Amino acid sequence: PLRSLAEHDHLDLEKFDACLRSVTASERVAADLRDGQNAGINGTPATIIRNNKTGRSIPLIGAVPPEDLKAAVRSLQDK
């Protein structure tokens, strides 16, 4: 299925296949998966709202409405 999507989008199939076989790419995907799981993410789509000053963050799972995004930002703002 992935290769047919790559073909449909006219990607360089040699590079695409090499990427799929790449240990480096596989390790990056595994690291991203672990990071998401550690942040409480268990599906897609997901968004993490983070206050860089305090380090606090809120994971939002699923396609959330704009009001939920705004509420998350407000709750993380410095008081």
N, C-alpha and C positions, 0 to 999 in steps of 0.2 A: 504493500500500500504506500509506503513512504517513497519508494523509487518511482512509482507511477505519478505521484505528486511532483516529484523532482523533474520528471520528464515533461509533465504538463506545463510546469513553470519555466521550462527551457534552461534548467541548471546544467552546469558542466557535470555530467554523470560520473566521469572518472574521479573528479574531486569529491563529489558527493559520496561515492562508494568508499573512497579512501577515508573520508571523515567518519563514516559509519564503522569502519574497521579500526579506527585510531584509538589506541589506549588512552592518549591524552584527552580526547573528546569524551570518552567513556568515563574517565576519572572526574572530569569537570561536571558532567551530568550527575554522577553519583554524589559529588560534593554539594551541588545545588539542591538535590533531593534531601540530603541530610540537613542542610541549612533550613530548608522549608519545614521539614518535620520538627526540627528543634524550635522553630518559631511558632509551632502550632498549626501549620498549614497541612491540610490533608486532601486537597483537591484544587482544581482550577475552575474558574479563575480565582485568584486570591490577590489581595493587596495588603501591604504592611505600611501603616502610617507610623512614622517615627519622629520623636522630638530629639533632634541631634544634640541639644544642650543637656537634656536630662537623661537621655538614653532610653526613656520609656517608649514602648511601642504597642500598637494595637493591630492584631491580624484581623482582616475582614475576609471572610470566606464567601465565595460565590459572587455573582454579579449584584452588587449592592447599589441602591439608589443614591443619588447625589446627597440627599439629606443625611444618610448614614455616614458618608465620607466627611461631610461638614461637621457632624456631631463628633466624630473621632478626632478630627483636627482640634476642635474646640476643647475637648477633654484633655488633650495633651499640651495645650498652650500653657506657658509659664503663668502662674498666678501672681 
